[in-house]
Amino acid sequence: MKPCIGHSIEYLSLTVNWAYNQIVGLKEFESAVVLISNANKESFPLKRAYYANDSKIFMRMIQKVFGRLGLIDYQAYKFLKNNNVVLLHSHFGPQGYKNLSLVYKLKLPHITTFYGYDVGMLPNLYPNWRDRYKRLFDECNLFLAEGNRLKKSLMSLGCPEEKIIVQHLGVDLNRIPYMPRKIDEDGSINILASATFIEKKGLPYALEAFASVRKKYPNIVFTLIGGVPNRKDKRYLREEMKIFEVIKKYKLEDSVNMLGYLPYDDYIKEALKAHIFIHPSITASDGDTEGGAPVSIIEMSASGMPILSTFHCDISEVVIDGVTGYLVPERGVEALTDKLDYLVSHPGVWQDFGYLGRQHISNEFNLKHQIDKLESIYTDIIQAK
């Protein structure tokens, strides 16, 4: 029987396909045991999973109180123990901290991966998280970061460099066809953006650049995949309002096609209809960042699309400026407009950018290779216990 890895993650939604890939893609280890509060069970089927929200209301209240007191979730403890888990992998800093008492009780080695908001926004808005992270950095065996910029951010919070490994997120190239881009027969050009409506994604800047370029090239359209994941969170609602304000200001209603969130295969099918992918990430006013790089950029580059993005976090490790796409300064609408104008007016560069992008993703962000590396990390930590 293969050894079993536990994964702890707060939620699995349509935008977190990259985490699901890590969980179910293991080969040398048993299919991961997952501890989660919210999940799209239809899109993310799991063989063995403990869903905290499936517990009765009384038990959920007890679990919350236990969490605040630093006590363990007994149901999670029993679940992990019964499944003979040999290592716990926490996804996002808060999950890592939350699980410290649990792994101590189980005497398990522990890995935590940081992804973005947990490094930038959380310790920026809530200084008490800096103290919590000090304990996490001391007690957790190892930390994974998507790229070198995120690694430096962790070090700036006090994480020892020797405890951090750069581990790229991988995409399943078998699910992303490579298609060289060329102008459609009717002469139209489709600009694609795909993101949650949150400030760090920079969507209003993308729409402003599109509006400027469309004055010269009325044959271009803008497709937007994504939306508001939680209408109780004012951050998402504020960003949605900004997006609609830009659309109204520049009279883009007839040229912007908003598709909302899509199941993964539909998302890829829609992407293959597009010619240029734009994702101008920024550091948000609350300190929120991408941490590493948006997985959507990795996926779209893998599909053979030229990318237009920003010098933000670890995006430059995914997009090679001038080779697989273009990068501009954050919030640089003029530079963003200039590069979008160039890509629209020079379709001859699309195929070179797309081909080299696919090769780069295949070499550095291939799910198969990253799973191999992740399993090697697991093995080293387990054997060192």
VOGU-3710 file (C-alpha; in Angstrom, 3 decimals, decimal comma):
1> mkpcighsie> 0,000/0,000/0,000  1,273/3,462/-0,901  1,832/5,968/1,914  -0,863/8,627/2,218  -0,435/12,405/2,127  -2,924/14,690/3,868  -3,827/17,998/2,224  -5,447/20,810/4,187  -7,145/23,545/2,173  -10,004/25,884/3,023
11> ylsltvnway> -11,894/25,637/-0,265  -11,901/24,105/-3,740  -13,735/26,350/-6,200  -13,598/26,600/-10,008  -10,647/28,999/-9,717  -8,572/26,581/-7,623  -8,100/23,826/-10,198  -4,331/24,120/-9,674  -4,654/22,912/-6,069  -6,862/19,994/-7,078
21> nqivglkefe> -4,211/18,947/-9,616  -1,621/18,723/-6,832  -3,971/16,683/-4,670  -5,093/14,054/-7,188  -1,985/13,960/-9,369  0,208/12,024/-6,948  1,621/8,751/-8,263  4,040/7,409/-5,664  1,700/8,252/-2,813  -1,880/7,295/-2,068
31> savvlisnan> -4,566/9,640/-3,346  -4,474/12,568/-0,966  -6,737/12,907/2,029  -8,280/16,366/2,043  -9,565/18,513/4,893  -11,723/21,311/3,493  -14,622/23,559/4,458  -16,095/24,346/1,046  -15,800/22,432/-2,208  -17,435/22,081/-5,593
41> kesfplkray> -17,810/18,320/-5,218  -19,098/17,811/-8,761  -16,110/19,505/-10,388  -13,587/18,171/-7,859  -14,434/14,570/-6,943  -12,281/13,147/-4,181  -11,880/9,536/-3,057  -11,220/10,274/0,576  -12,190/13,612/2,042  -13,227/15,150/5,324
51> yandskifmr> -15,514/18,127/4,692  -15,703/20,242/7,834  -18,907/21,941/6,663  -20,654/18,581/6,371  -20,540/18,285/10,146  -23,645/19,153/12,114  -24,073/22,818/13,083  -23,224/22,126/16,727  -19,978/20,368/15,748  -19,029/23,219/13,384
61> miqkvfgrlg> -19,497/25,735/16,230  -17,299/23,603/18,497  -14,643/23,360/15,745  -14,582/27,161/15,360  -14,186/27,668/19,109  -11,423/25,047/19,202  -9,671/26,798/16,321  -9,718/30,142/18,130  -8,341/28,535/21,268  -5,595/26,752/19,342
71> lidyqaykfl> -7,145/23,354/20,041  -7,441/20,602/17,469  -10,425/19,611/15,366  -10,998/16,125/16,780  -12,890/14,943/13,682  -9,964/15,964/11,476  -7,547/14,317/13,892  -9,484/11,058/13,826  -9,835/11,175/10,036  -6,102/11,646/9,437
81> knnnvvllhs> -5,170/8,997/11,962  -7,608/6,443/10,519  -6,169/7,008/7,033  -2,567/6,538/8,204  -1,419/9,880/6,835  2,373/10,234/6,912  2,677/13,958/6,119  0,346/16,966/6,138  0,554/19,547/3,351  -1,194/22,808/4,257
91> hfgpqgyknl> -2,202/25,122/1,423  -1,972/28,859/2,317  -0,291/30,294/5,388  -3,399/30,479/7,627  -4,081/26,780/7,085  -0,508/26,002/8,054  -0,847/27,959/11,284  -4,263/26,455/12,025  -2,808/22,941/11,683  0,162/23,347/14,044
101> slvyklklph> -1,578/21,768/17,030  -2,987/19,025/14,815  0,375/17,938/13,390  1,947/18,130/16,859  -0,720/15,793/18,231  -0,295/13,408/15,280  3,519/13,743/15,276  3,472/14,362/11,519  5,973/16,198/9,317  4,361/19,351/7,950
111> ittfygydvg> 4,735/21,391/4,740  3,002/24,725/4,030  2,677/26,372/0,614  2,160/30,141/0,420  0,399/31,573/-2,632  -0,150/35,336/-2,408  -2,669/37,076/-0,190  -1,255/35,173/2,775  2,133/36,841/2,248  1,085/40,352/1,196
121> mlpnlypnwr> -2,376/41,360/2,372  -2,757/39,322/5,568  0,346/40,478/7,495  -0,117/43,983/6,068  -3,700/44,405/7,328  -3,424/42,261/10,442  -0,013/42,598/12,163  -0,870/39,768/14,587  -0,314/37,402/11,660  3,365/38,336/11,688
131> drykrlfdec> 3,616/36,866/15,180  1,606/33,799/14,162  3,887/33,265/11,186  6,936/33,384/13,461  5,562/30,325/15,236  4,683/28,687/11,918  8,174/29,332/10,519  9,690/27,804/13,652  7,522/24,666/13,876  6,695/23,728/10,273
141> nlflaegnrl> 9,294/21,567/8,514  9,282/23,203/5,088  7,692/25,948/2,997  6,992/25,994/-0,724  6,867/29,156/-2,822  5,726/29,508/-6,436  8,737/31,574/-7,431  11,806/33,462/-6,238  9,983/36,736/-5,589  7,555/34,945/-3,280
151> kkslmslgcp> 10,492/33,229/-1,598  12,038/36,633/-0,827  8,705/37,853/0,546  8,604/34,894/2,933  12,164/35,614/4,024  11,231/39,249/4,705  8,561/37,969/7,111  11,178/35,972/8,992  11,131/32,564/7,324  14,615/30,984/7,222
161> eekiivqhlg> 15,891/30,676/3,649  16,975/27,078/4,202  13,365/26,147/4,931  12,011/27,414/1,572  11,921/25,558/-1,745  10,691/27,140/-4,987  8,042/24,799/-6,352  6,264/25,943/-9,520  2,589/25,266/-9,968  2,037/22,871/-12,848
171> vdlnripymp> -0,672/22,716/-15,505  -1,913/19,559/-17,187  -0,744/19,936/-20,782  -2,936/17,007/-21,817  -5,974/19,182/-21,078  -4,629/22,288/-22,841  -4,326/21,882/-26,636  -1,609/23,899/-28,344  -3,027/26,024/-31,160  -1,017/28,595/-33,150
181> rkidedgsin> -3,020/31,827/-33,272  -3,997/33,638/-36,467  -6,608/36,232/-37,373  -10,103/34,871/-37,920  -11,511/34,802/-41,444  -13,803/37,742/-40,662  -10,795/39,781/-39,527  -11,837/39,944/-35,876  -9,323/39,730/-33,023  -10,370/38,468/-29,610
191> ilasatfiek> -8,617/39,815/-26,496  -9,131/37,526/-23,498  -8,953/38,188/-19,766  -9,763/35,612/-17,106  -9,764/36,503/-13,429  -11,734/36,924/-10,250  -13,023/40,465/-9,849  -10,490/41,596/-7,248  -8,189/44,625/-7,299  -4,886/42,764/-7,729
201> kglpyaleaf> -6,013/41,391/-11,133  -5,942/44,872/-12,699  -8,992/44,303/-14,918  -10,006/47,994/-15,173  -6,542/48,750/-16,610  -6,977/45,985/-19,181  -10,316/47,439/-20,251  -8,906/50,975/-20,466  -6,105/49,773/-22,740  -8,624/47,859/-24,842
211> asvrkkypni> -10,820/50,959/-25,144  -7,894/53,025/-26,445  -6,785/50,426/-28,988  -10,343/49,810/-30,180  -10,521/53,387/-31,429  -7,960/52,375/-34,082  -9,108/48,804/-34,621  -12,890/48,408/-34,359  -12,502/44,726/-35,316  -11,266/43,771/-31,828
221> vftliggvpn> -13,467/42,350/-29,072  -12,848/41,687/-25,389  -13,874/38,453/-23,670  -13,921/38,394/-19,878  -14,132/35,102/-17,958  -14,622/35,373/-14,201  -16,728/37,230/-11,713  -17,531/37,757/-8,034  -17,038/34,594/-5,938  -18,594/36,023/-2,780
231> rkdkrylree> -21,158/38,814/-2,915  -20,859/39,331/0,835  -17,278/40,515/0,422  -17,182/44,247/-0,411  -13,748/43,973/-2,042  -15,214/41,957/-4,910  -18,250/44,229/-5,232  -16,068/47,354/-5,382  -13,981/45,858/-8,159  -17,064/44,751/-10,078
241> mkifevikky> -18,340/48,327/-9,905  -15,008/49,668/-11,236  -15,159/47,230/-14,153  -18,684/48,246/-15,094  -17,770/51,937/-14,743  -14,959/51,549/-17,305  -17,244/49,669/-19,687  -19,871/52,393/-19,394  -17,361/55,273/-19,611  -15,914/54,061/-22,926
251> kledsvnmlg> -19,200/52,664/-24,294  -17,821/49,125/-24,519  -21,098/47,292/-23,890  -21,247/45,928/-27,441  -17,593/44,872/-27,580  -17,120/43,220/-24,167  -18,440/39,700/-23,754  -18,738/38,717/-20,069  -19,018/34,955/-19,599  -18,803/34,580/-15,817
261> ylpyddyike> -17,092/31,553/-14,306  -16,845/28,470/-16,514  -16,101/24,781/-15,874  -12,476/24,063/-16,712  -12,975/22,350/-20,074  -15,357/25,114/-21,225  -12,846/27,702/-20,062  -10,127/26,123/-22,213  -12,469/25,840/-25,231  -13,299/29,537/-24,915
271> alkahifihp> -9,610/30,404/-24,581  -8,805/28,673/-27,854  -11,103/31,175/-29,603  -8,975/34,083/-28,354  -5,806/35,573/-29,860  -4,157/37,638/-27,095  -4,308/37,130/-23,315  -4,142/40,201/-21,068  -3,646/40,064/-17,300  -2,152/43,294/-15,836
281> sitasdgdte> -1,720/42,246/-12,182  -0,974/44,907/-9,559  -0,210/45,203/-5,864  -3,589/46,119/-4,392  -4,165/48,993/-1,983  -4,568/46,490/0,873  -1,243/44,803/0,039  -2,795/41,831/-1,764  -0,627/40,390/-4,528  -0,437/37,382/-6,803
291> ggapvsiiem> 2,413/36,058/-4,670  3,712/33,914/-7,511  1,935/34,199/-10,849  -1,692/33,690/-11,921  -2,223/30,133/-13,146  -4,370/31,527/-15,959  -1,227/33,078/-17,476  0,515/29,690/-17,360  -2,482/27,992/-18,988  -2,927/30,576/-21,737
301> sasgmpilst> 0,774/30,563/-22,605  0,600/26,766/-22,771  -2,252/27,054/-25,282  -0,060/29,036/-27,670  -1,342/32,537/-26,939  0,892/35,624/-26,619  0,656/37,148/-23,137  0,441/40,784/-22,069  1,010/41,263/-18,338  3,016/43,222/-15,761
311> fhcdisevvi> 6,303/43,113/-13,872  4,543/41,833/-10,776  5,632/39,156/-8,288  6,823/36,053/-10,164  5,048/36,691/-13,474  8,429/37,319/-15,120  9,295/33,648/-14,428  6,276/32,618/-16,526  6,284/35,294/-19,243  9,655/35,937/-20,884
321> dgvtgylvpe> 9,427/39,589/-21,841  9,790/40,076/-25,587  9,941/36,306/-26,181  6,622/34,781/-25,080  4,783/38,048/-24,570  5,249/41,512/-23,094  5,472/42,831/-19,552  4,837/46,441/-18,526  4,963/48,320/-15,200  2,028/47,933/-12,836
331> rgvealtdkl> -0,802/50,424/-13,459  1,028/51,576/-16,599  -2,015/52,068/-18,808  -0,031/53,913/-21,497  2,574/51,135/-21,757  -0,157/48,501/-21,628  -1,968/50,280/-24,470  1,202/50,536/-26,565  1,964/46,817/-26,263  -1,637/45,795/-26,917
341> dylvshpgvw> -1,641/48,052/-29,983  1,547/46,372/-31,203  0,175/42,856/-30,715  -3,083/43,706/-32,472  -1,294/45,317/-35,409  1,421/42,639/-35,721  -0,326/39,250/-35,818  2,806/37,818/-37,417  4,480/37,635/-33,988  1,665/35,618/-32,392
351> qdfgylgrqh> 2,849/32,207/-33,512  6,455/32,714/-32,426  5,381/34,006/-29,012  2,876/31,174/-28,679  5,294/28,430/-29,728  8,049/29,627/-27,386  5,478/30,068/-24,621  4,330/26,474/-24,942  7,913/25,265/-24,824  8,684/27,328/-21,743
361> isnefnlkhq> 5,595/26,098/-19,897  6,339/22,514/-20,926  9,852/22,827/-19,492  9,116/24,730/-16,276  5,405/24,421/-15,406  4,444/20,976/-16,648  2,203/19,308/-14,050  3,862/15,928/-14,587  7,320/17,293/-13,799  6,098/19,376/-10,863
371> idklesiytd> 4,300/16,385/-9,330  7,545/14,401/-9,602  9,364/17,197/-7,804  6,646/17,509/-5,152  6,755/13,780/-4,430  10,526/13,956/-4,117  10,098/16,734/-1,542  7,565/14,634/0,382  9,923/11,655/0,390  12,854/13,705/1,679
381> iiqak> 10,806/15,212/4,525  9,294/11,859/5,550  12,662/10,111/5,557  14,233/12,923/7,574  11,607/12,629/10,311
//
